[in-house]
């Protein structure tokens, strides 16, 4: 690393090498160790870093904001088991209806032998007519 | 690339309240912080952070870990929302927009000094062109890598370095008096 590139990186990222691109951190540290002017440049950049850090003084996030955000988070869907159970219940209901309807269609047609039952009610009327 | 948020995002998207809370705890302060630095307005910054999370909840159920980390995506959303607000401010030219209202409560002198310095630094940041401001907010304050910051701002690393250098030089000039105060020791508290 030469002094020009070192100065460019210092200008951009400041004095804390942790903010520098990972690939040049080690060579930057080595360069400062062997170049007295580089150390002065670093001290200068460090002053600006401190100034900027003074801007970190700020209010914490309000609990109300956190609550509002959490209230808008996605809600869990009903578990898959419940959905399967509901489907099975619906299927049973449909099957029951079909069974009832089909059972009605398959029931035996009333036999003609039932006429005695009808006649049993009609008989008294016949006697009245004769009288 | 392993995304440290991938599992939380997946679970939050499926309605896991604890995962949602963990995501908020991990990222909300950064979202508010970057928006405050961009907008220099606490209330607007909170609105931006809330909007970011509304988008997080919308995207989470279908989020697939890919090239960009989730945190990078969140920052990009936050920065773009800030750009939108700054554009609307310019259109409205509201003289009060972006001005921090002073807290009327009495403060201890050290606390007062610290707030004064913070207000000056944030005022100087607010005076920077917005892309320089965004670059400094991401790299200096959020300590993001140059690659992640360049990705968020959708520029090359070289362009990011140029924004950072110009921004830092402008800040150094704007904050010369604060530097003297800060380096020379505290004085002048009411």
Interface residues (C-beta under 8 A of the other chain):
Chain A: X8 X9 X11 X12 X13 X14 X18 X19 X20 X21 X22 X47 X48 X49 X50 X51 X52 X54 X55 X56 X57 X58 X59 X60 X61 X62 X65 X66 X68 X69 X70 X72 X73 X74 X75 X76 X77
Chain B: X12 X13 X14 X15 X16 X17 X20 X21 X24 X28 X29 X32 X33 X36 X37 X42 X46 X49 X50 X53 X54 X57 X60 X61 X114 X115 X117 X118 X120 X121 X122 X125 X136 X139 X140 X141 X143 X145 X146 X147 X157 X160 X161 X162 X164 X165 X168 X169 X171 X172 X175 X178 X179 X182 X183
